[in-house]
């Protein structure tokens, strides 16, 4: 009996001790939660009773060099519904379907979906958003938002690019400088009860968005318009497939204009600029493929055979290496035999006897083939690399294509001969313009670019954008000689249709046949610069598959002349030539 009583007492004490320990543990845990962890759980509780809505930041503007707005924002609205707060779902469905011109069933699915917040439509015009707000429908939220707007429509469309529904850049400068332009979004916080219904009187807490910075570019709206008008005119007159025109400063790489017609409407970028607007095209391409093609910028995304404009590179390499001089004599019978190939000149009857300068004026293939052969494969490839043709230009746009060139191990005399006058390989227009700029500016390979500076919303400069320059591409003497020769090409040779009375202009014509040879499809082009003695502007015009007369000197050179007639005075470039050119074409070239 006594043993039993002792046993029970011990058991009671054990239970008491265990209970006391548990109680102390709970008190300790409570003190820990109320003390050390109070802030953490307080925040958790707040989060459970807060509903969050994003506020888009105003995207930074894109300006031309003179401050003209190229890309801006328009105020639009985002319409959303909160399931737990709606008191009359049927009325909500009817009103939103009517005001947003949407199918009732589509809205019904969103309204009946149990979620914290369901977005009905974005980019709603502000007037429509205001009209919906006036209904004061419980559970319907109308938040102001921003939509990208391009005041100039299609101007420089393939340079500027556009944004998607989330206001993020998709192509062009919009995507290249997205980090600068996008800003930081804000938030709207509302307090709800356990059922998710907003508590009256608590109001909203807002974290204001931070607007993106402004990008100032080297584009000039007026020069872009001059170039685009000229491109559209020749495209219509020659029924060409497309026309590309580049204008840049060869001294520093700033691009004044970049035209690729047909352009597309930046405010409606998902509508094709061709007759094929639905489904698939005749050759089976889907609409997305056509859109991707429409958005491409041929000046840097596509390569082509440059033809005789590339003779400028052969000229510079030959002069720099010392394998040719301006007084060297050549004879052109209308062709040149290389190994077992007879490679023809544009003038099948030949140019006869001529010096190197006259060969350039005539755009004589045999002359430049001979210069290329004198250089040899190793030397020619050395200058190809030295001039920067084997690397990309580094232009501040996405998707730049690289040069497509023979492997030097597989490059024989025939390949060398054709490369010497600009065929059997491919480069981009921006690569050609950049390389020629280095040759005529004294030997500095500049980086072509659009971005000039970054500015805050109030216009204060935040950052000056800088780009690499590679010096010593050619000697100053070679650069001067090339400029002088190319000036005579315009004043006396095949580029005479680019001449403007009173201005010294240098340039080179080109006419190349696209692959497959014999297809009857040509690319006509002209590269010109002014003033010839100290170039301040370089222009490249490329016309794809013109109908009828297709020689670059006849149809592309006049395009550059018409642009220069407007642009040179606009840039403050004064006339320097006092004697009126005779107008006689002393050269026989038709390139």
C-alpha positions in Angstrom: 0.0 0.0 0.0 2.8 2.4 1.0 4.7 1.5 -2.1 1.7 2.2 -4.3 1.2 5.7 -2.7 4.9 6.5 -3.3 4.6 5.4 -6.9 1.6 7.6 -7.6 3.3 10.6 -6.0 6.3 10.2 -8.2 4.1 9.9 -11.2 2.2 13.1 -10.3 5.5 14.9 -9.9 6.7 13.7 -13.3 3.5 14.9 -14.9 3.8 18.2 -13.1 7.4 18.7 -14.2 6.5 17.9 -17.8 3.6 20.3 -17.8 5.6 23.0 -16.2 8.4 22.5 -18.8 5.8 22.6 -21.6 4.3 25.8 -20.1 7.7 27.4 -19.8 8.4 26.4 -23.4 5.2 27.9 -24.7 5.8 31.1 -22.7 9.3 31.3 -24.0 8.1 30.7 -27.6 5.4 33.4 -27.1 8.0 35.9 -25.8 10.3 35.0 -28.7 7.5 35.5 -31.3 6.3 38.7 -29.7 9.8 40.1 -29.3 12.4 39.0 -31.7 10.0 38.0 -34.4 7.3 40.6 -34.0 8.4 42.7 -37.0 8.6 39.6 -39.2 5.1 38.3 -38.4 3.6 41.8 -38.4 4.8 42.2 -42.0 3.4 38.7 -42.8 0.0 39.8 -41.4 0.1 43.0 -43.4 0.9 41.1 -46.6 -2.1 38.9 -46.1 -4.3 41.9 -45.9 -2.7 44.0 -48.7 -3.4 43.8 -52.4 -0.8 45.0 -54.8 -1.2 46.5 -58.3 1.7 47.6 -60.5 2.0 51.1 -61.9 4.1 51.3 -65.1 6.8 53.9 -65.3 6.8 56.4 -68.0 9.3 55.2 -70.6 12.1 57.7 -71.5 11.8 59.7 -74.7 13.9 59.2 -77.8 15.0 62.5 -79.4 16.8 63.4 -82.5 19.9 65.6 -82.4 17.9 68.8 -82.3 15.5 67.7 -79.6 12.6 66.6 -81.8 10.7 63.8 -80.2 10.9 60.5 -82.0 9.4 58.2 -79.3 7.1 59.4 -76.5 4.3 58.1 -74.3 0.5 58.4 -74.4 -1.6 58.0 -71.3 -3.8 54.9 -71.5 -5.6 52.7 -68.9 -5.5 49.1 -67.6 -8.9 47.7 -66.7 -8.9 44.9 -64.1 -11.5 43.1 -61.8 -11.2 41.8 -58.3 -13.5 38.8 -57.8 -14.1 39.1 -54.1 -15.1 42.8 -54.3 -17.7 42.6 -57.0 -21.3 43.1 -55.9 -23.0 42.9 -59.3 -21.0 40.6 -61.7 -23.6 40.7 -64.4 -23.6 44.5 -64.6 -19.8 44.4 -64.6 -19.8 42.0 -67.6 -22.4 44.1 -69.5 -20.6 47.4 -69.0 -17.1 46.2 -69.8 -18.3 44.3 -72.9 -20.0 47.5 -74.1 -17.3 50.0 -73.3 -14.4 47.8 -74.4 -16.2 46.3 -77.4 -15.3 42.8 -76.2 -17.2 39.6 -76.3 -19.3 39.0 -73.2 -18.2 35.4 -72.8 -14.5 36.4 -72.8 -15.2 38.9 -70.0 -17.4 36.5 -68.1 -14.6 33.9 -67.9 -12.3 36.6 -66.4 -14.9 38.0 -64.0 -15.9 34.6 -62.7 -12.3 33.4 -62.2 -11.4 33.3 -58.5 -8.1 35.2 -58.3 -6.7 38.2 -56.4 -6.9 40.4 -59.5 -7.7 39.6 -63.1 -6.6 41.9 -65.9 -9.3 42.5 -68.6 -7.5 44.7 -71.1 -4.4 46.9 -71.3 -3.7 49.9 -73.4 -7.3 51.2 -73.2 -7.8 54.7 -74.4 -8.0 57.2 -71.5 -11.4 58.4 -72.5 -12.8 54.9 -72.4 -11.1 54.3 -69.0 -12.6 57.5 -67.7 -16.0 56.4 -68.9 -15.7 53.0 -67.1 -14.5 54.7 -63.9 -17.7 56.9 -63.9 -19.9 53.8 -63.4 -18.2 53.3 -60.0 -18.6 49.5 -60.3 -17.5 47.7 -57.1 -14.5 45.4 -57.9 -13.6 47.2 -61.1 -10.2 48.9 -61.1 -9.1 51.4 -63.8 -5.4 52.3 -63.5 -3.7 54.8 -65.7 -0.8 53.5 -67.7 1.5 54.4 -70.6 1.6 53.3 -74.2 4.5 54.1 -76.6 3.7 56.6 -79.2 5.8 57.6 -82.3 4.9 61.1 -83.5 6.7 60.6 -86.9 4.8 57.4 -87.8 7.0 55.3 -90.1 10.1 57.6 -90.0 13.2 55.6 -89.2 11.0 52.7 -88.1 13.7 50.0 -88.5 16.1 52.1 -86.4 13.8 53.2 -83.6 12.0 49.9 -83.2 9.0 49.5 -80.9 7.8 48.1 -77.6 5.5 45.3 -76.6 2.5 45.3 -74.4 4.6 45.4 -71.3 6.4 48.5 -72.6 9.6 46.6 -73.1 11.7 47.2 -76.2 11.4 44.6 -78.9 13.7 45.8 -81.8 15.9 48.7 -82.7 17.0 51.4 -80.3 14.1 50.6 -78.0 15.6 47.2 -77.1 19.3 48.3 -77.3 18.8 51.1 -74.8 16.0 49.4 -72.9 17.8 49.6 -69.5 18.1 53.4 -69.9 14.6 54.0 -71.2 12.4 51.7 -69.1 12.5 53.4 -65.6 11.3 51.7 -62.4 7.6 50.7 -62.0 5.6 51.8 -58.9 2.9 50.0 -56.9 -0.6 50.6 -55.4 -1.2 48.9 -52.1 -4.8 48.5 -50.7 -5.8 46.9 -47.3 -8.5 44.1 -47.3 -10.3 42.1 -44.7 -10.1 38.3 -44.4 -12.5 37.9 -47.3 -10.3 40.0 -49.6 -12.7 43.0 -49.6 -11.1 46.4 -49.3 -11.6 48.1 -46.0 -13.2 51.5 -46.3 -11.3 54.4 -44.9 -7.9 52.9 -45.1 -7.1 54.4 -48.5 -4.3 53.4 -50.8 -0.6 53.5 -50.3 1.5 54.2 -53.4 5.0 53.7 -54.4 5.5 56.2 -57.2 7.1 55.0 -60.4 10.4 56.5 -61.6 10.4 57.6 -65.2 13.0 56.3 -67.6 15.8 58.5 -68.9 15.8 60.2 -72.3 18.0 59.0 -75.1 19.3 61.7 -77.5 20.4 60.4 -80.9 22.4 61.6 -83.8 19.4 61.1 -86.1 18.2 64.3 -87.7 14.5 64.4 -88.6 15.0 66.7 -91.5 17.9 64.7 -93.1 15.9 61.5 -92.5 13.0 63.0 -94.3 15.1 64.2 -97.2 16.6 60.7 -97.6 13.3 58.9 -97.2 11.6 61.0 -99.8 14.5 60.4 -102.2 14.3 56.6 -101.5 10.6 56.5 -102.1 10.9 58.4 -105.3 13.5 56.2 -106.9 11.7 53.1 -105.6 8.5 54.1 -107.4 10.3 55.3 -110.6 12.4 52.1 -110.9 9.8 49.8 -109.4 12.5 48.5 -107.1 12.0 45.9 -104.4 13.6 48.1 -101.7 16.0 51.0 -101.2 18.4 51.6 -98.4 20.1 55.0 -97.7 22.7 55.7 -95.1 24.1 59.2 -94.2 26.8 59.5 -91.6 29.6 61.7 -90.4 32.8 59.8 -91.5 34.8 61.7 -88.9 33.0 60.4 -85.7 30.5 57.8 -86.8 27.3 59.7 -86.0 24.5 58.5 -88.2 22.3 61.3 -89.5 19.8 59.1 -91.4 19.1 55.4 -92.0 16.4 54.7 -94.4 15.0 51.3 -95.5 11.9 51.6 -97.7 9.4 50.3 -97.4 9.3 51.2 -93.8 6.4 50.3 -91.4 4.1 52.1 -89.1 5.6 52.2 -85.6 2.2 52.9 -84.0 0.9 49.7 -85.7 3.9 47.4 -86.0 2.0 44.2 -86.3 0.3 45.1 -89.5 2.2 44.1 -92.6 3.3 46.8 -95.0 2.5 44.5 -97.9 -0.8 43.3 -99.5 -0.3 40.0 -97.6 -2.0 40.8 -94.3 -3.7 37.6 -93.3 -2.6 34.0 -92.9 0.2 32.9 -95.0 1.9 34.2 -98.2 1.9 32.6 -101.6 5.1 30.7 -100.8 3.8 29.4 -97.5 5.5 31.8 -95.1 3.5 32.5 -92.0 2.6 36.0 -91.0 5.1 36.1 -88.2 7.9 35.3 -90.7 6.7 38.2 -92.9 6.6 40.5 -89.8 10.2 39.5 -88.9 11.3 40.3 -92.4 9.5 43.6 -92.3 11.2 44.6 -89.1 14.7 43.8 -90.4 17.1 46.6 -91.0 19.0 45.7 -94.2 21.7 48.3 -93.5 23.1 46.1 -90.8 21.0 42.8 -90.6 21.6 41.8 -94.2 24.7 41.3 -96.3 25.1 41.9 -100.1 27.8 42.0 -102.8 29.0 45.6 -102.8 30.3 45.6 -106.4 32.4 48.4 -107.6 32.0 50.6 -104.5 34.4 48.0 -102.9 37.1 49.1 -105.4 37.8 51.9 -102.9 39.2 49.2 -100.5 41.3 47.6 -103.3 42.5 51.1 -104.2 43.5 51.9 -100.6 45.2 48.6 -100.1 47.2 48.8 -103.3 48.3 52.4 -102.7 49.2 51.6 -99.0 51.2 48.5 -100.0 53.0 50.4 -102.8 52.0 48.0 -105.6 50.3 50.7 -107.6 50.6 54.5 -108.1 48.4 57.1 -109.7 50.6 57.1 -112.8 50.8 53.4 -113.4 49.6 52.4 -116.9 47.1 49.7 -117.7 45.5 48.3 -120.9 41.9 47.1 -120.9 40.8 45.0 -124.0 37.4 44.5 -122.3 38.4 41.5 -120.2 41.2 40.0 -118.2 42.2 36.3 -118.2 42.9 34.9 -114.8 44.0 31.3 -114.8 41.4 29.6 -117.0 38.7 32.3 -116.6 38.0 35.3 -118.8 36.6 38.0 -116.5 34.8 40.8 -118.4 34.8 44.5 -117.8 31.5 46.4 -117.7 32.6 47.9 -121.1 32.9 44.8 -123.3 34.8 46.7 -126.0 37.4 47.7 -123.5 38.8 51.0 -122.2 42.2 50.7 -124.0 45.2 52.4 -122.5 44.7 54.3 -119.3 46.5 55.2 -116.0 45.3 54.1 -112.6 43.2 57.3 -112.0 41.5 56.9 -115.3 40.9 53.3 -114.5 39.1 54.4 -111.3 37.1 57.0 -113.3 36.0 54.3 -115.7 35.4 51.7 -113.0 37.5 49.3 -115.0 37.4 45.8 -113.7 40.7 44.6 -115.3 42.6 47.5 -113.7 41.4 46.5 -110.2 41.9 42.8 -110.9 45.5 43.6 -111.7 46.0 45.6 -108.5 44.5 42.7 -106.5 46.8 40.2 -108.2 49.8 42.4 -107.5 48.8 42.4 -103.8 48.4 38.6 -103.7 46.1 36.6 -101.4 48.1 37.1 -98.2 48.5 40.8 -98.6 45.0 41.4 -99.7 43.7 39.4 -96.7 46.1 41.3 -94.4 44.4 44.6 -95.5 41.0 43.1 -95.3 41.7 42.4 -91.7 43.6 45.7 -91.1 40.6 47.7 -92.4 38.3 45.9 -90.0 36.3 44.0 -92.5 36.5 40.7 -90.7 34.9 42.1 -87.5 31.5 43.8 -86.9 31.3 47.5 -86.7 29.8 47.6 -83.2 26.9 49.7 -84.2 24.5 50.3 -81.4 21.6 48.3 -82.9 20.9 44.6 -82.3 21.4 41.8 -84.9 24.4 43.2 -86.9 25.5 40.6 -89.5 29.2 39.7 -90.1 31.2 39.7 -93.4 30.9 36.5 -95.5 34.4 36.0 -96.9 36.5 33.3 -98.6 38.8 31.3 -96.3 42.3 32.5 -97.3 43.4 28.8 -97.6 40.7 28.3 -100.3 41.3 31.6 -102.1 42.9 31.3 -105.5 43.7 33.9 -108.1 40.2 33.8 -109.6 38.6 34.4 -106.1 41.1 37.2 -105.5 40.3 38.7 -108.8 36.5 38.8 -108.2 36.9 40.1 -104.7 39.1 42.9 -106.0 36.1 44.5 -107.8 33.6 43.6 -105.1 32.0 40.3 -106.0 32.0 36.7 -104.7 31.8 37.8 -101.0 29.3 39.8 -99.0 29.3 42.6 -96.4 26.7 44.8 -94.8 26.1 48.4 -96.0 27.1 49.8 -92.6 30.4 47.8 -92.8 31.1 49.3 -96.2 30.3 52.9 -95.0 32.4 52.5 -91.9 35.4 51.1 -93.7 35.3 53.8 -96.4 35.0 56.4 -93.7 38.2 55.1 -92.1 40.0 55.3 -95.5 38.9 58.9 -96.3 39.1 60.4 -92.8 42.8 60.0 -92.5 42.9 56.4 -91.2 40.6 56.3 -88.1 38.1 53.5 -87.9 35.2 55.0 -86.1 32.3 53.1 -84.5 29.0 54.0 -86.3 26.3 54.9 -83.8 23.0 56.6 -83.0 23.2 57.2 -79.3 24.7 60.6 -78.3 23.8 61.1 -74.7 21.5 60.1 -71.8 19.4 62.8 -70.2 17.1 62.9 -67.1 13.4 63.8 -67.4 14.2 67.5 -66.9 16.7 67.5 -69.7 19.9 67.4 -67.6 22.6 65.4 -69.2 23.4 62.3 -67.2 25.9 60.6 -69.5 27.7 61.3 -72.7 27.9 58.1 -74.7 31.4 57.3 -76.1 32.6 54.8 -78.7 35.9 53.2 -79.6 38.1 54.6 -82.4 40.9 52.5 -84.0 43.7 54.6 -85.5 46.3 53.9 -88.2 44.0 52.0 -90.6 45.8 53.7 -93.6 48.4 56.5 -93.8 47.4 60.1 -94.2 49.0 60.1 -97.6 47.0 57.2 -98.8 43.8 58.7 -97.4 44.5 62.0 -99.3 45.3 60.2 -102.5 42.1 58.1 -102.4 40.0 61.2 -101.7 41.6 63.0 -104.7 41.0 60.0 -107.0 37.4 59.7 -105.9 36.7 63.4 -106.5 37.8 62.9 -110.1 35.4 59.9 -110.4 32.5 62.4 -109.8 34.0 65.4 -111.6 35.2 63.5 -114.6 34.2 59.9 -114.5 31.3 57.4 -114.0 30.0 59.3 -111.0 29.4 62.6 -112.7 25.6 62.3 -112.1 26.4 62.9 -108.4 28.1 66.2 -109.1 26.7 69.5 -107.8 28.0 72.8 -109.1 30.1 74.6 -106.5 30.7 71.5 -104.3 33.6 69.1 -104.3 32.2 65.6 -104.1 34.0 62.3 -104.1 32.3 58.9 -104.8 32.2 55.6 -106.5 29.4 53.9 -108.5 28.5 50.2 -108.4 26.4 47.7 -110.3 26.4 44.1 -109.2 24.3 41.1 -110.3 22.7 39.1 -107.6 22.9 35.4 -107.4 22.2 33.3 -109.3 24.2 35.0 -112.1 22.1 35.6 -115.2 18.9 36.1 -113.2 18.5 39.6 -114.5 18.4 41.0 -111.0 20.8 43.8 -110.1 21.9 45.9 -107.1 22.7 49.5 -108.1 24.5 51.7 -105.7 26.6 54.8 -105.1 28.8 55.9 -102.3 29.6 59.6 -102.1 31.1 62.1 -99.6 31.5 65.8 -99.3 33.5 68.0 -99.2 36.0 65.7 -101.0 39.0 67.4 -99.4 37.7 67.2 -95.8 34.6 64.9 -95.7 31.9 65.9 -93.3 29.1 63.7 -94.6 29.1 60.3 -96.3 26.1 58.8 -98.2 25.4 55.3 -99.4 22.4 54.6 -101.6 21.5 50.9 -102.5 18.7 50.1 -104.9 17.6 46.5 -105.0 16.4 45.0 -108.3 15.4 48.1 -110.2 13.5 47.7 -113.5 14.8 49.0 -116.8 18.1 50.9 -116.6 20.1 49.6 -113.6 23.5 51.1 -113.7 24.5 52.7 -110.4 26.0 55.8 -112.0 22.8 56.5 -113.8 20.1 55.7 -111.1 21.8 55.7 -107.7 24.2 58.6 -108.1 21.4 61.1 -108.9 19.7 60.0 -105.6 22.7 61.0 -103.6 23.0 64.2 -105.5 19.4 65.1 -104.7 20.0 64.4 -101.0 23.3 66.4 -101.0 21.6 69.4 -102.7 19.4 69.6 -99.5 21.7 68.3 -96.9 25.0 70.1 -97.6 23.5 73.7 -97.2 21.5 72.4 -94.2 24.7 71.2 -92.5 26.4 74.5 -93.2 28.8 73.1 -95.8 29.8 75.9 -98.1 30.6 75.8 -101.8 34.3 75.6 -102.6 34.5 75.0 -106.3 34.5 78.2 -108.3 34.7 76.8 -111.8 31.6 75.2 -113.3 32.2 71.6 -114.3 32.1 71.0 -118.0 29.5 68.3 -117.6 31.3 66.1 -120.1 31.8 62.5 -119.2 35.5 62.0 -120.0 35.3 58.4 -118.9 33.6 55.6 -120.6 32.5 53.7 -117.5 28.8 52.9 -117.0 29.1 51.2 -113.7 
